[in-house]
Amino acid sequence: FWTYVHVPGSATHLNFDGVNDYVAIGNIIPNASSYTKEAWVFNEANTGARNIVSSQNNPFWINNGILSAGNNNNYAVVQDVSIFPLNTWTHVAVTYDAPTTTMKLYRNGVLVTTNIVAPPFVAENSFIGSHFGTSSYFLGSIDEVRIWNYALNQADIQATMNCEAQAQPELIAYYKFNQGDNAVDNTTEITLSNAVSSAANGTLTNFTLNGSTSNWLNGSPVE
């Protein structure tokens, strides 16, 4: 098990300015495999394309206020039926079961839609807060990004979404965001640690890392 003691004043999540900052996390999801992507997000804009954890052909995003995900350049295989909440922490997850080619979308642990889609046809680099690092930037804050190599079921998601995850082989990337200090000069804190493997640490790009935006902050639900 991992243990973590929160120090008052230290940061618990990362704020994104919606203009050009993102985190590159490399080639995480194998080609044609099952997966789960989940995160806590504090969304500050329901206009435009706001990516959460995406690659070019495997997006997980909020598009004009609609939580969506897809594979193979189909960016809306699954879509929420409700407008995404603004200015409140919300848990989001998308699962893909390769044997049944089934994709499911969850918000706050509740299944909102299911669809069938072919698996990703390429393995490619993924990004937190952007769509292949060049556009569609997230505006708000992100915490507790977890990527699994199988499709979690609803009970799994509900059991773990409100606490830190346990170490297990199926968890292939886990970004806790418990780094830096709250809203101060964090310009040396440019690597997002992956609790599973340092080989898949994230690289912060274009963050100000000083002040109350585009920086490490505290106050997220899972500290």
PLY file of the C-alpha trace (Angstrom):
ply
format ascii 1.0
element vertex 223
property float x
property float y
property float z
element edge 222
property int vertex1
property int vertex2
end_header
0.00 0.00 0.00
1.03 3.60 -0.52
0.77 5.96 2.39
0.54 9.72 2.24
0.38 12.31 4.99
-0.92 15.67 3.83
1.08 18.65 5.07
-1.02 21.82 5.51
-0.10 24.36 2.86
1.30 21.78 0.45
-0.36 21.31 -2.92
-2.83 18.56 -3.78
-3.63 19.20 -7.45
-2.61 21.12 -10.57
-4.41 24.08 -12.11
-4.54 24.48 -15.91
-5.01 27.90 -17.58
-6.93 26.71 -20.66
-4.50 28.56 -22.94
-1.44 26.42 -23.55
-0.36 24.40 -20.53
-0.47 20.59 -20.35
1.35 17.54 -19.01
2.94 15.04 -21.40
2.80 11.50 -19.98
4.09 9.47 -22.90
2.87 6.23 -24.46
0.83 4.80 -21.58
-1.97 2.69 -23.11
-0.89 -0.30 -25.25
-2.41 -0.70 -28.70
-5.76 -2.52 -28.85
-5.88 -3.08 -25.09
-8.52 -2.66 -22.42
-8.15 0.39 -20.20
-9.70 2.72 -17.65
-8.92 6.43 -17.42
-10.20 8.32 -14.41
-9.62 11.67 -12.69
-11.06 14.32 -10.42
-11.64 17.57 -12.32
-12.70 21.09 -11.40
-14.09 22.41 -14.66
-14.19 26.19 -15.17
-15.47 26.42 -18.76
-18.21 24.74 -20.77
-17.20 26.38 -24.02
-14.73 24.90 -26.45
-12.84 21.61 -26.25
-11.33 20.81 -22.84
-9.25 17.63 -22.73
-8.74 15.67 -19.52
-6.55 12.66 -20.43
-6.26 12.29 -24.19
-4.18 11.22 -27.14
-4.83 12.05 -30.78
-6.99 8.99 -31.41
-8.13 8.24 -27.86
-9.72 11.37 -26.35
-11.33 11.84 -22.93
-12.65 15.38 -22.80
-15.40 17.94 -22.17
-16.64 19.28 -25.50
-18.78 22.41 -25.18
-19.99 21.23 -21.80
-20.50 17.56 -22.70
-18.28 14.88 -21.16
-17.19 12.59 -24.02
-14.71 9.88 -24.99
-13.81 7.83 -28.04
-11.34 5.82 -30.11
-9.93 5.99 -33.62
-10.74 9.62 -34.44
-14.33 9.13 -33.29
-14.24 11.59 -30.42
-17.80 11.04 -29.20
-18.36 7.30 -29.01
-19.79 7.88 -25.53
-21.30 11.18 -24.39
-22.98 12.34 -21.21
-26.59 13.44 -21.54
-26.22 16.34 -19.10
-24.17 19.52 -19.15
-21.00 19.11 -17.12
-20.93 20.87 -13.72
-18.98 24.11 -13.43
-16.73 25.11 -10.54
-17.19 21.94 -8.51
-14.99 18.89 -8.12
-16.36 16.01 -10.19
-15.06 12.48 -10.66
-14.94 11.22 -14.25
-14.01 7.84 -15.73
-14.06 6.08 -19.08
-13.54 2.34 -19.46
-12.85 0.25 -22.54
-13.16 -3.54 -22.60
-11.27 -4.77 -25.66
-12.71 -8.33 -25.82
-16.27 -6.99 -26.06
-15.28 -3.64 -27.70
-17.44 -1.89 -25.09
-16.81 1.67 -23.91
-18.51 3.08 -20.81
-18.60 6.62 -19.43
-19.03 7.47 -15.74
-19.60 10.70 -13.81
-19.29 10.65 -10.01
-19.34 6.85 -10.13
-22.61 6.69 -12.06
-22.73 5.04 -15.50
-24.09 7.60 -17.96
-23.73 5.83 -21.31
-22.36 2.73 -23.09
-21.41 2.09 -26.72
-19.48 -0.29 -28.99
-16.31 0.82 -30.79
-13.21 -0.78 -32.30
-10.06 -0.63 -30.13
-7.43 2.06 -30.65
-5.50 1.21 -33.78
-2.25 2.86 -32.70
-0.32 3.24 -29.47
0.55 6.91 -29.05
1.55 9.58 -26.58
-1.04 10.81 -24.10
-1.47 14.16 -22.40
-3.21 15.52 -19.32
-5.00 18.75 -20.09
-4.55 18.72 -23.87
-5.23 16.86 -27.09
-1.83 15.65 -28.38
-0.13 18.66 -26.79
-1.10 21.32 -29.30
-4.74 22.27 -28.73
-7.99 21.93 -26.75
-6.54 22.83 -23.36
-8.29 22.18 -20.07
-9.40 25.19 -18.00
-9.58 24.38 -14.31
-7.90 21.84 -12.04
-7.13 18.13 -12.28
-6.22 15.59 -9.59
-5.88 11.82 -9.07
-5.32 10.70 -12.66
-5.27 6.91 -12.81
-4.82 4.67 -15.84
-5.52 0.94 -15.58
-4.90 -1.86 -18.08
-8.40 -3.26 -17.74
-11.97 -1.97 -17.61
-12.99 -1.27 -14.04
-16.62 -2.01 -13.26
-18.94 0.45 -11.56
-18.39 -1.06 -8.11
-14.60 -0.75 -8.54
-14.89 2.91 -9.49
-17.23 3.75 -6.63
-15.05 1.90 -4.10
-11.85 3.77 -4.95
-12.82 7.19 -6.32
-12.87 8.97 -2.94
-9.54 7.69 -1.65
-6.02 7.07 -2.87
-5.54 3.92 -4.92
-3.73 0.82 -3.73
-0.68 -0.55 -5.52
-1.65 -3.37 -7.87
-0.38 -4.70 -11.22
-3.39 -3.46 -13.20
-2.69 0.17 -12.26
-0.21 1.22 -14.94
-0.04 4.96 -14.21
-1.05 6.93 -11.12
-0.56 10.68 -10.80
-1.45 11.91 -7.31
-0.46 15.58 -7.89
0.69 15.88 -4.25
3.65 18.08 -5.13
4.87 21.62 -4.62
3.30 24.19 -2.30
0.02 26.01 -2.58
0.00 28.99 -5.00
3.63 30.01 -4.48
6.79 29.84 -6.58
6.95 26.22 -7.79
9.07 26.86 -10.88
11.38 23.96 -10.03
8.48 21.50 -9.75
8.17 20.62 -13.44
7.88 16.82 -13.26
4.58 15.11 -12.40
5.43 11.97 -10.45
3.93 8.64 -11.48
3.53 6.59 -8.30
3.66 3.36 -10.32
6.83 3.93 -12.34
9.19 6.87 -12.69
9.68 5.82 -16.32
6.24 7.29 -16.99
6.58 10.54 -15.06
4.81 13.51 -16.65
6.46 16.65 -18.00
4.80 19.99 -17.27
4.76 22.33 -20.28
3.98 26.08 -20.37
2.85 26.32 -16.73
3.46 29.60 -14.91
4.05 27.74 -11.61
3.66 30.90 -9.56
0.38 32.31 -8.24
-3.18 30.99 -8.11
-3.49 29.76 -11.72
-1.37 27.48 -13.87
0.28 26.22 -10.71
0.24 23.63 -7.95
-2.67 24.32 -5.54
-4.36 22.67 -2.58
-7.97 21.91 -1.69
-8.96 18.93 -3.88
-11.26 16.15 -2.56
-8.56 13.46 -2.38
-5.53 14.82 -0.57
0 1
1 2
2 3
3 4
4 5
5 6
6 7
7 8
8 9
9 10
10 11
11 12
12 13
13 14
14 15
15 16
16 17
17 18
18 19
19 20
20 21
21 22
22 23
23 24
24 25
25 26
26 27
27 28
28 29
29 30
30 31
31 32
32 33
33 34
34 35
35 36
36 37
37 38
38 39
39 40
40 41
41 42
42 43
43 44
44 45
45 46
46 47
47 48
48 49
49 50
50 51
51 52
52 53
53 54
54 55
55 56
56 57
57 58
58 59
59 60
60 61
61 62
62 63
63 64
64 65
65 66
66 67
67 68
68 69
69 70
70 71
71 72
72 73
73 74
74 75
75 76
76 77
77 78
78 79
79 80
80 81
81 82
82 83
83 84
84 85
85 86
86 87
87 88
88 89
89 90
90 91
91 92
92 93
93 94
94 95
95 96
96 97
97 98
98 99
99 100
100 101
101 102
102 103
103 104
104 105
105 106
106 107
107 108
108 109
109 110
110 111
111 112
112 113
113 114
114 115
115 116
116 117
117 118
118 119
119 120
120 121
121 122
122 123
123 124
124 125
125 126
126 127
127 128
128 129
129 130
130 131
131 132
132 133
133 134
134 135
135 136
136 137
137 138
138 139
139 140
140 141
141 142
142 143
143 144
144 145
145 146
146 147
147 148
148 149
149 150
150 151
151 152
152 153
153 154
154 155
155 156
156 157
157 158
158 159
159 160
160 161
161 162
162 163
163 164
164 165
165 166
166 167
167 168
168 169
169 170
170 171
171 172
172 173
173 174
174 175
175 176
176 177
177 178
178 179
179 180
180 181
181 182
182 183
183 184
184 185
185 186
186 187
187 188
188 189
189 190
190 191
191 192
192 193
193 194
194 195
195 196
196 197
197 198
198 199
199 200
200 201
201 202
202 203
203 204
204 205
205 206
206 207
207 208
208 209
209 210
210 211
211 212
212 213
213 214
214 215
215 216
216 217
217 218
218 219
219 220
220 221
221 222
